[in-house]
Amino acid sequence: MTPVQGVIPWSEAATVLEAATPPEAGSDPYFSPDYHQAYAHDGATSWLYRYRDSTGTLMYPVRLHPIRAVGVEPVADGLQDLETVYGYTGPWATTDDPDFLRRAWHGFIPWVQEQRVVSEFCRFHPVLETHRFAAPGMTVIRDRETVAIPLTGGPAAMWAGYESVLRNRLRKAVAHGLTCRRLTLAEGLEPFRSLYETTMTLLKADDFYVFPASYYERLAALGDRLAIFAVFKDELPVAAALFLAGERTVHYHLGGSLPEYRVLAPNNLLFHTVAEWAMARGAHHLLLGGGRTNRDDDELLRFKRRFTKTTVPFFFGKRIWQPDRYAQLSAAWSRQTGTAPPPVLQHYRLDLRRPGALPQ
């Protein structure tokens, strides 16, 4: 057959995905056009590169972001960069045969050049291992471990996999009257948002992690694939989280809690309740993600590992398409900060007033 290839707007990709993507990827919310549309507030546009021939199919959802300035210095010439959406996607292919991948990715190059792309950053899906399908010219880096609670062995096996300290804290949470339940989107979005934004403020999180109301409104288009769970002390919500539910993997997405109630272990009860719910609906894993850093002793990672010793590695990929222009952007950063650029590929996007690392 004659190869089919090209780039289409992600908003038009639903029928393509439905026809060509295997269930393990097609059902994952991170690959959903609705999920990508939720990030329309940041000025980027979402696209899908696709290639198909007689030996296989490859698809790659990406976001194209204009580079208008570095700090206060404007950037001319219509430069842009690429990244995958926040979360876990990367390319998906029906085969990782090197000859097929070379053919498939060759057609991506002219579009990237036409769009004047300077750099590309890709977050791969740890469970689907989409780093297997990376373009030959991309540098792939194993960044950190992510925690995935196995759900196929039944409730007893899951409970036995918990650390004893976790089991004790779950009993403590129940003894103190904490309860956890799933909320509808209508009743749960505002309480969740309040808890989440309180937590981000306390953590002094980068502005990237603070979302406008339109983000949650668009995210609600996921329907049943978006789940909100909250933990209550009496009638007060003290912890809440958003989960993205695929057929095989349920993802922890965002969460927040009241610091004065953390001694009662509400987040322990929350993750345990969601694991039971995900198991009942037939999922294979509850993916909790990794730590706030890539260190093995990261406090958040240690907390998540109390639920299971099962981890899957998270990989990211990076590529500099225009080394000269990339060097110019880095130089603009250094001129304004008086420091060397941080070890973040797209550091030129950082707010110079708050030069924290982008979520890469």
ZIRATA-V204682 format. One record per backbone hydrogen bond with DSSP energy under -1.0 kcal/mol. CO is the residue of the C=O (numbers start at 1). NH is the residue of the N-H. E is the energy in kcal/mol with one decimal. If there is no record, write none. Layout:
BEGIN
CO:NH:E ; CO:NH:E
END
This chain:
BEGIN
4:52:-2.4 ; 6:50:-2.4 ; 8:48:-2.9 ; 9:12:-1.9 ; 10:13:-1.7 ; 13:17:-2.7 ; 14:18:-2.5 ; 15:19:-1.7 ; 16:20:-1.8 ; 17:21:-2.6 ; 22:25:-1.4 ; 22:26:-3.2 ; 23:27:-2.1 ; 25:28:-1.3 ; 28:31:-1.9 ; 29:32:-1.9 ; 32:36:-1.9 ; 33:37:-2.3 ; 34:38:-1.0 ; 36:39:-1.6 ; 37:40:-1.8 ; 39:42:-1.4 ; 45:64:-3.2 ; 46:10:-2.4 ; 47:62:-2.6 ; 48:8:-2.3 ; 49:60:-2.6 ; 50:6:-1.6 ; 51:58:-2.8 ; 52:4:-2.9 ; 56:53:-2.4 ; 57:94:-2.0 ; 58:51:-2.6 ; 59:92:-3.2 ; 60:49:-2.5 ; 62:47:-3.1 ; 63:83:-1.6 ; 64:45:-2.1 ; 65:81:-2.2 ; 68:75:-2.8 ; 70:73:-2.2 ; 73:70:-2.7 ; 79:67:-2.7 ; 80:118:-2.9 ; 81:65:-2.9 ; 82:121:-1.8 ; 83:63:-2.5 ; 89:125:-1.3 ; 92:59:-2.9 ; 97:101:-2.5 ; 98:102:-2.3 ; 99:103:-1.9 ; 100:104:-3.1 ; 101:105:-2.5 ; 102:106:-1.1 ; 105:108:-1.5 ; 108:112:-1.9 ; 109:113:-2.4 ; 110:114:-2.4 ; 111:115:-1.9 ; 112:117:-1.9 ; 113:116:-1.3 ; 116:80:-2.1 ; 118:321:-2.1 ; 118:322:-1.6 ; 119:82:-2.7 ; 120:319:-1.9 ; 121:84:-1.4 ; 122:317:-2.7 ; 123:89:-1.7 ; 125:129:-1.1 ; 125:130:-1.3 ; 129:132:-1.8 ; 130:133:-1.7 ; 131:134:-1.5 ; 135:138:-2.0 ; 139:318:-2.2 ; 141:316:-2.4 ; 144:314:-3.3 ; 146:312:-2.6 ; 147:288:-2.9 ; 149:286:-1.7 ; 154:158:-2.0 ; 155:159:-2.6 ; 156:160:-2.3 ; 157:161:-1.3 ; 159:162:-1.2 ; 163:167:-2.0 ; 164:168:-2.2 ; 165:169:-1.9 ; 166:170:-2.3 ; 167:171:-2.0 ; 168:172:-2.2 ; 169:173:-2.5 ; 170:174:-2.0 ; 171:175:-2.5 ; 172:176:-1.7 ; 173:178:-2.3 ; 174:177:-1.8 ; 179:232:-3.1 ; 181:230:-2.3 ; 184:188:-2.2 ; 185:189:-1.9 ; 188:192:-2.4 ; 189:193:-2.8 ; 190:194:-2.3 ; 191:195:-2.0 ; 192:196:-3.0 ; 193:197:-2.7 ; 194:198:-1.9 ; 195:199:-2.0 ; 196:200:-2.4 ; 197:201:-2.0 ; 198:202:-2.0 ; 199:203:-2.1 ; 200:205:-2.4 ; 206:209:-2.0 ; 207:210:-1.9 ; 212:215:-1.2 ; 213:217:-2.0 ; 214:218:-2.4 ; 215:219:-2.5 ; 216:220:-1.6 ; 218:221:-1.7 ; 219:222:-2.1 ; 220:223:-1.9 ; 222:225:-1.9 ; 223:226:-1.9 ; 225:245:-3.2 ; 227:243:-2.6 ; 228:183:-3.0 ; 229:241:-2.3 ; 230:181:-2.1 ; 231:238:-2.9 ; 231:239:-1.2 ; 232:179:-1.9 ; 233:236:-2.2 ; 236:233:-2.6 ; 238:258:-2.6 ; 239:231:-3.1 ; 240:256:-2.4 ; 241:229:-2.0 ; 242:253:-2.7 ; 243:227:-2.9 ; 244:251:-3.3 ; 248:284:-2.7 ; 248:285:-1.9 ; 249:246:-2.2 ; 250:287:-2.7 ; 251:244:-2.5 ; 254:242:-2.9 ; 256:240:-2.5 ; 258:261:-1.8 ; 259:262:-1.2 ; 261:264:-1.8 ; 262:265:-2.0 ; 265:269:-1.5 ; 266:270:-2.3 ; 267:271:-2.4 ; 268:272:-2.0 ; 269:273:-2.4 ; 270:274:-2.3 ; 271:275:-2.3 ; 272:276:-2.1 ; 273:277:-2.1 ; 274:278:-3.2 ; 275:279:-2.3 ; 276:280:-2.1 ; 277:281:-1.4 ; 278:283:-2.2 ; 279:282:-1.6 ; 284:151:-2.5 ; 285:250:-2.4 ; 286:149:-2.6 ; 287:252:-2.7 ; 289:147:-2.5 ; 295:298:-1.4 ; 298:302:-2.4 ; 299:303:-2.0 ; 300:304:-2.1 ; 301:305:-2.2 ; 303:306:-1.1 ; 304:307:-1.8 ; 306:163:-2.7 ; 310:148:-1.9 ; 312:146:-2.4 ; 314:143:-2.5 ; 314:144:-1.2 ; 315:124:-2.0 ; 316:141:-3.3 ; 317:122:-2.7 ; 318:139:-2.5 ; 319:120:-2.6 ; 322:326:-2.7 ; 323:327:-2.3 ; 324:328:-1.7 ; 325:329:-2.1 ; 326:330:-2.3 ; 327:331:-2.3 ; 328:332:-2.0 ; 329:333:-1.8 ; 330:334:-2.4 ; 331:335:-2.6 ; 332:336:-1.4 ; 333:337:-1.8 ; 334:338:-2.6 ; 342:344:-2.4 ; 344:347:-1.4 ; 346:349:-1.8 ; 347:350:-1.9 ; 351:354:-1.3 ; 354:356:-2.7 ; 358:360:-2.4
END
